[in-house]
Amino acid sequence: VHVEVSLRTEISMNFTMSYGLRYVKEVANLPNASIINTRLLGVIEGRYYFPPMIDFFNARIGLGLGAGYGQTRSEIANSATTGNAVLLPSTKFSLMLPIDYENDFEFVAAFESVRLDEQNANEEDQTTNLIITKAGFIYRRHL
């Protein structure tokens, strides 16, 4: 499960900033156990959009860079670790296709590095580094 809610602000015609929250719950099923990781992060992202490609439906290519910080919890075989999660960096590549003046559709590919610094009940430290690749679609309505 991956849910992200953000508020996007257009700084200029080519530059936007977004601020939001991200909730992620991942389950890794291994032969001997299942690992469940839950994260809640505050995320900030800046995105630059290149000028429209007139010959391709006025589409715009975008490049984004973001970061985030929050809490993490991992569970495995009746044992839990909790701690901090750091998202740095989050890089995004996108192709935005305007539908009309108020709506657009965007294809997004993201590459992220997440570091989980957790501690169990015995105060033993555990650090996990995740490299995440994802792709998605965004339908946006401008208010």
Protein Blocks (a to p, Z undefined) as FASTA:
>chain_A
ZZdddddddfblmbccdddddddddddddfkbccddddddddddddddddddfknooiac
ddddddddddddddeehiacdddddddddddddddddfblmbccdddddddddddddddf
kopacddddddddddddddddZZ
